[in-house]
Amino acid sequence: MARIGIVAIQGDYQAHAKGLERLGLGCTFVRRPPDIDGTQGIILPGGESTTHLKIMKEEGLFDALKEFAGRGGALFGTCAGAILLARDVRGPRQESLGLLDISILRNGYGRQLASDVHTGPTKLRNEPLEMVFIRAPIIESIGEKVEVLAEDGGHPVLVRQANILASTFHPELTADPFVHQYFLNMLAQR
C-alpha cells in the first residue's frame, strides 16, 4: 500500500487527510525534508502559494520536493499546490517548483467572493465531477505532454503530466473521493 505525504505547513491539509481516510488510507504530514522519506506520493494542498513558497524554502522542502519528483515520486497539487507545481506563474510572477509544463494565473477567477461550486464532465468517468473553486487560479496554457482530464468554462482544471497531477479546484472539500482515488491509481501504475 502506498504511503502518502501531505505538505502540512499551511492551507487545509486536514481535509486531504480526511479524503484519504475515506479511502482507507492514512498519511504522513510533511513539514521538513525527512518527512518525505518512505513516501510514494505527496499532496500539495491549497492555501496561499506565496506563504507555502516562503516556508518551503526556509525548511528545505523546496529542493527536497524537486528531488522527490526527479526520483519518480508522484505529486498532486490543488489550487495553490497547482501554482507551486507550474512552470510559469503570473499575477504576479513568482518562483515555483517548475515541475508541470503549464502557465498559470494566480487568483484568475477573482477574489474570495468569486468562489463557487461547479459540476462538470471529466475524461475519467461518465458521472460529472463536483469542483469547488476558492480564489482559484486559471491554467492559461499547457505543454504538449500535459493531458487535460477536466475543463470548466473553457479552461483546463484537472491536468496530468507523467507523475504530476494538478487541479485548480479543491476535491478535498467534496464528499466524492474520485480525484484522490485517481492519484492513488497513478501511484499503483508506476
C-alpha atoms as a printed R data frame, in Angstrom:
    type eleno elety resid chain resno       x      y       z
1   ATOM     1    CA   MET     A     1   0.000  0.000   0.000
2   ATOM     2    CA   ALA     A     2   1.297  3.444  -0.947
3   ATOM     3    CA   ARG     A     3   2.440  5.839   1.733
4   ATOM     4    CA   ILE     A     4   1.129  9.346   1.044
5   ATOM     5    CA   GLY     A     5   2.552 12.564   2.449
6   ATOM     6    CA   ILE     A     6   0.669 15.839   2.691
7   ATOM     7    CA   VAL     A     7   2.591 19.103   2.869
8   ATOM     8    CA   ALA     A     8   1.256 20.440   6.170
9   ATOM     9    CA   ILE     A     9   2.663 23.916   6.544
10  ATOM    10    CA   GLN     A    10  -0.378 25.982   5.584
11  ATOM    11    CA   GLY     A    11  -3.799 25.527   3.979
12  ATOM    12    CA   ASP     A    12  -6.439 22.868   4.591
13  ATOM    13    CA   TYR     A    13  -4.177 19.831   4.638
14  ATOM    14    CA   GLN     A    14  -6.508 18.188   7.175
15  ATOM    15    CA   ALA     A    15  -9.250 17.986   4.518
16  ATOM    16    CA   HIS     A    16  -6.892 15.987   2.291
17  ATOM    17    CA   ALA     A    17  -6.115 13.680   5.221
18  ATOM    18    CA   LYS     A    18  -9.850 13.076   5.712
19  ATOM    19    CA   GLY     A    19 -10.221 12.383   1.984
20  ATOM    20    CA   LEU     A    20  -7.530  9.721   2.204
21  ATOM    21    CA   GLU     A    21  -9.149  8.281   5.350
22  ATOM    22    CA   ARG     A    22 -12.393  7.809   3.389
23  ATOM    23    CA   LEU     A    23 -10.347  5.611   1.051
24  ATOM    24    CA   GLY     A    24  -8.942  3.626   3.986
25  ATOM    25    CA   LEU     A    25  -5.506  5.247   3.877
26  ATOM    26    CA   GLY     A    26  -3.515  7.084   6.485
27  ATOM    27    CA   CYS     A    27  -0.993  9.772   5.660
28  ATOM    28    CA   THR     A    28   2.173 11.443   6.846
29  ATOM    29    CA   PHE     A    29   2.311 15.190   7.388
30  ATOM    30    CA   VAL     A    30   5.302 16.663   5.587
31  ATOM    31    CA   ARG     A    31   6.849 19.726   7.212
32  ATOM    32    CA   ARG     A    32  10.586 19.052   6.746
33  ATOM    33    CA   PRO     A    33  12.622 17.038   4.218
34  ATOM    34    CA   PRO     A    34  12.998 13.923   6.440
35  ATOM    35    CA   ASP     A    35   9.185 13.604   6.465
36  ATOM    36    CA   ILE     A    36   9.352 12.735   2.753
37  ATOM    37    CA   ASP     A    37  11.327  9.536   3.402
38  ATOM    38    CA   GLY     A    38   9.336  6.436   2.519
39  ATOM    39    CA   THR     A    39   6.507  8.266   0.735
40  ATOM    40    CA   GLN     A    40   5.489  7.372  -2.807
41  ATOM    41    CA   GLY     A    41   3.165 10.324  -3.338
42  ATOM    42    CA   ILE     A    42   2.870 13.813  -1.885
43  ATOM    43    CA   ILE     A    43  -0.103 16.192  -1.914
44  ATOM    44    CA   LEU     A    44   0.473 19.957  -2.020
45  ATOM    45    CA   PRO     A    45  -2.743 21.495  -0.643
46  ATOM    46    CA   GLY     A    46  -4.410 24.812  -1.324
47  ATOM    47    CA   GLY     A    47  -3.784 27.888   0.756
48  ATOM    48    CA   GLU     A    48  -1.609 30.875  -0.090
49  ATOM    49    CA   SER     A    49   1.107 29.960  -2.583
50  ATOM    50    CA   THR     A    50   3.494 32.726  -1.508
51  ATOM    51    CA   THR     A    51   3.282 31.566   2.122
52  ATOM    52    CA   HIS     A    52   3.826 27.950   1.074
53  ATOM    53    CA   LEU     A    53   6.819 29.003  -1.007
54  ATOM    54    CA   LYS     A    54   8.399 31.032   1.812
55  ATOM    55    CA   ILE     A    55   8.068 28.236   4.377
56  ATOM    56    CA   MET     A    56   9.125 25.532   1.903
57  ATOM    57    CA   LYS     A    57  12.331 27.482   1.209
58  ATOM    58    CA   GLU     A    58  13.012 28.108   4.908
59  ATOM    59    CA   GLU     A    59  12.504 24.442   5.825
60  ATOM    60    CA   GLY     A    60  14.373 22.983   2.830
61  ATOM    61    CA   LEU     A    61  11.235 21.435   1.341
62  ATOM    62    CA   PHE     A    62  11.502 23.304  -1.960
63  ATOM    63    CA   ASP     A    63  14.605 21.430  -3.136
64  ATOM    64    CA   ALA     A    64  13.540 18.210  -1.410
65  ATOM    65    CA   LEU     A    65  10.242 18.137  -3.364
66  ATOM    66    CA   LYS     A    66  12.071 18.748  -6.646
67  ATOM    67    CA   GLU     A    67  14.420 15.871  -5.843
68  ATOM    68    CA   PHE     A    68  11.466 13.664  -4.861
69  ATOM    69    CA   ALA     A    69   9.769 14.292  -8.223
70  ATOM    70    CA   GLY     A    70  13.071 13.738 -10.041
71  ATOM    71    CA   ARG     A    71  13.291 10.271  -8.442
72  ATOM    72    CA   GLY     A    72   9.831  9.436  -9.815
73  ATOM    73    CA   GLY     A    73   7.770 10.362  -6.758
74  ATOM    74    CA   ALA     A    74   4.226 11.457  -7.601
75  ATOM    75    CA   LEU     A    75   2.927 14.905  -6.685
76  ATOM    76    CA   PHE     A    76  -0.667 16.168  -6.576
77  ATOM    77    CA   GLY     A    77  -1.264 19.899  -6.196
78  ATOM    78    CA   THR     A    78  -4.639 21.508  -5.550
79  ATOM    79    CA   CYS     A    79  -5.215 25.248  -6.146
80  ATOM    80    CA   ALA     A    80  -2.119 26.832  -4.536
81  ATOM    81    CA   GLY     A    81  -0.440 23.443  -4.908
82  ATOM    82    CA   ALA     A    82  -1.045 23.644  -8.679
83  ATOM    83    CA   ILE     A    83   0.541 27.102  -8.683
84  ATOM    84    CA   LEU     A    84   3.611 25.725  -6.898
85  ATOM    85    CA   LEU     A    85   3.957 22.929  -9.469
86  ATOM    86    CA   ALA     A    86   3.610 25.183 -12.551
87  ATOM    87    CA   ARG     A    87   6.459 26.041 -14.914
88  ATOM    88    CA   ASP     A    88   5.250 29.646 -15.228
89  ATOM    89    CA   VAL     A    89   3.278 31.671 -12.650
90  ATOM    90    CA   ARG     A    90   1.724 35.078 -13.325
91  ATOM    91    CA   GLY     A    91  -0.485 37.564 -11.489
92  ATOM    92    CA   PRO     A    92   2.054 38.450 -10.086
93  ATOM    93    CA   ARG     A    93   5.026 36.388 -11.164
94  ATOM    94    CA   GLN     A    94   6.548 34.157  -8.518
95  ATOM    95    CA   GLU     A    95   9.019 31.330  -8.237
96  ATOM    96    CA   SER     A    96   7.674 27.778  -8.395
97  ATOM    97    CA   LEU     A    97   8.878 24.201  -8.462
98  ATOM    98    CA   GLY     A    98   8.545 24.260 -12.269
99  ATOM    99    CA   LEU     A    99   7.671 20.554 -12.482
100 ATOM   100    CA   LEU     A   100   4.469 20.806 -14.543
101 ATOM   101    CA   ASP     A   101   4.525 22.330 -18.044
102 ATOM   102    CA   ILE     A   102   1.679 24.803 -17.544
103 ATOM   103    CA   SER     A   103   1.361 28.560 -17.335
104 ATOM   104    CA   ILE     A   104  -0.996 29.581 -14.529
105 ATOM   105    CA   LEU     A   105  -2.617 32.858 -13.452
106 ATOM   106    CA   ARG     A   106  -2.992 33.267  -9.681
107 ATOM   107    CA   ASN     A   107  -6.498 34.211  -8.450
108 ATOM   108    CA   GLY     A   108  -7.661 34.004 -12.067
109 ATOM   109    CA   TYR     A   109 -11.355 33.949 -11.180
110 ATOM   110    CA   GLY     A   110 -11.107 36.947  -8.852
111 ATOM   111    CA   ARG     A   111 -11.418 37.467  -5.130
112 ATOM   112    CA   GLN     A   112 -12.852 35.205  -2.448
113 ATOM   113    CA   LEU     A   113 -16.354 36.484  -3.326
114 ATOM   114    CA   ALA     A   114 -15.974 34.908  -6.783
115 ATOM   115    CA   SER     A   115 -15.521 31.461  -5.228
116 ATOM   116    CA   ASP     A   116 -18.072 28.943  -6.489
117 ATOM   117    CA   VAL     A   117 -19.004 25.294  -6.858
118 ATOM   118    CA   HIS     A   118 -19.388 23.871 -10.377
119 ATOM   119    CA   THR     A   119 -20.212 20.446 -11.721
120 ATOM   120    CA   GLY     A   120 -18.703 19.303 -14.970
121 ATOM   121    CA   PRO     A   121 -17.529 16.405 -17.090
122 ATOM   122    CA   THR     A   122 -14.197 14.660 -16.854
123 ATOM   123    CA   LYS     A   123 -12.463 12.314 -19.280
124 ATOM   124    CA   LEU     A   124 -12.007  9.847 -16.440
125 ATOM   125    CA   ARG     A   125 -15.602  8.732 -15.785
126 ATOM   126    CA   ASN     A   126 -19.175  9.140 -17.023
127 ATOM   127    CA   GLU     A   127 -20.570 10.943 -13.961
128 ATOM   128    CA   PRO     A   128 -19.946 14.682 -13.583
129 ATOM   129    CA   LEU     A   129 -17.338 15.890 -11.127
130 ATOM   130    CA   GLU     A   130 -18.095 18.408  -8.363
131 ATOM   131    CA   MET     A   131 -15.468 21.184  -8.364
132 ATOM   132    CA   VAL     A   132 -15.066 23.690  -5.509
133 ATOM   133    CA   PHE     A   133 -13.228 26.820  -6.681
134 ATOM   134    CA   ILE     A   134 -11.843 29.189  -3.996
135 ATOM   135    CA   ARG     A   135  -9.833 32.141  -5.332
136 ATOM   136    CA   ALA     A   136  -8.829 29.648  -7.980
137 ATOM   137    CA   PRO     A   137  -6.012 30.035 -10.460
138 ATOM   138    CA   ILE     A   138  -6.582 29.677 -14.202
139 ATOM   139    CA   ILE     A   139  -4.387 27.418 -16.313
140 ATOM   140    CA   GLU     A   140  -3.679 29.638 -19.322
141 ATOM   141    CA   SER     A   141  -1.569 27.264 -21.409
142 ATOM   142    CA   ILE     A   142  -0.272 23.714 -21.301
143 ATOM   143    CA   GLY     A   143   2.712 21.938 -22.790
144 ATOM   144    CA   GLU     A   144   2.318 19.103 -25.281
145 ATOM   145    CA   LYS     A   145   2.980 16.385 -22.679
146 ATOM   146    CA   VAL     A   146   0.224 17.669 -20.363
147 ATOM   147    CA   GLU     A   147  -3.072 15.790 -20.525
148 ATOM   148    CA   VAL     A   148  -6.264 17.726 -19.761
149 ATOM   149    CA   LEU     A   149  -8.543 15.490 -17.669
150 ATOM   150    CA   ALA     A   150 -11.309 18.028 -16.929
151 ATOM   151    CA   GLU     A   151 -12.285 21.522 -18.044
152 ATOM   152    CA   ASP     A   152 -14.573 24.231 -16.751
153 ATOM   153    CA   GLY     A   153 -15.535 27.344 -18.660
154 ATOM   154    CA   GLY     A   154 -13.103 26.501 -21.446
155 ATOM   155    CA   HIS     A   155 -10.124 26.247 -19.084
156 ATOM   156    CA   PRO     A   156  -8.268 23.107 -18.000
157 ATOM   157    CA   VAL     A   157  -8.969 22.472 -14.300
158 ATOM   158    CA   LEU     A   158  -7.522 18.966 -13.819
159 ATOM   159    CA   VAL     A   159  -4.292 18.083 -15.627
160 ATOM   160    CA   ARG     A   160  -1.645 15.394 -15.562
161 ATOM   161    CA   GLN     A   161   1.927 15.155 -16.814
162 ATOM   162    CA   ALA     A   162   3.589 11.804 -16.048
163 ATOM   163    CA   ASN     A   163   3.873 11.634 -12.227
164 ATOM   164    CA   ILE     A   164   2.374 15.102 -11.617
165 ATOM   165    CA   LEU     A   165  -1.369 15.770 -11.113
166 ATOM   166    CA   ALA     A   166  -2.846 19.229 -10.539
167 ATOM   167    CA   SER     A   167  -6.302 20.678 -10.020
168 ATOM   168    CA   THR     A   168  -7.303 24.324  -9.795
169 ATOM   169    CA   PHE     A   169 -10.274 23.280  -7.661
170 ATOM   170    CA   HIS     A   170 -10.460 21.623  -4.223
171 ATOM   171    CA   PRO     A   171 -11.517 17.948  -4.498
172 ATOM   172    CA   GLU     A   172 -10.806 17.519  -0.786
173 ATOM   173    CA   LEU     A   173 -13.809 19.743   0.018
174 ATOM   174    CA   THR     A   174 -16.339 17.373  -1.561
175 ATOM   175    CA   ALA     A   175 -17.664 14.006  -0.419
176 ATOM   176    CA   ASP     A   176 -16.519 12.460  -3.717
177 ATOM   177    CA   PRO     A   177 -13.164 10.650  -3.283
178 ATOM   178    CA   PHE     A   178 -12.707 10.236  -7.039
179 ATOM   179    CA   VAL     A   179  -9.750 12.593  -7.637
180 ATOM   180    CA   HIS     A   180  -7.832 11.253  -4.640
181 ATOM   181    CA   GLN     A   181  -8.525  7.706  -5.864
182 ATOM   182    CA   TYR     A   182  -7.205  8.680  -9.300
183 ATOM   183    CA   PHE     A   183  -3.991  9.920  -7.656
184 ATOM   184    CA   LEU     A   184  -3.648  6.600  -5.804
185 ATOM   185    CA   ASN     A   185  -4.213  4.753  -9.085
186 ATOM   186    CA   MET     A   186  -1.379  6.808 -10.612
187 ATOM   187    CA   LEU     A   187   0.900  5.505  -7.865
188 ATOM   188    CA   ALA     A   188  -0.189  1.925  -8.455
189 ATOM   189    CA   GLN     A   189   0.599  2.259 -12.186
190 ATOM   190    CA   ARG     A   190   4.166  3.485 -11.595
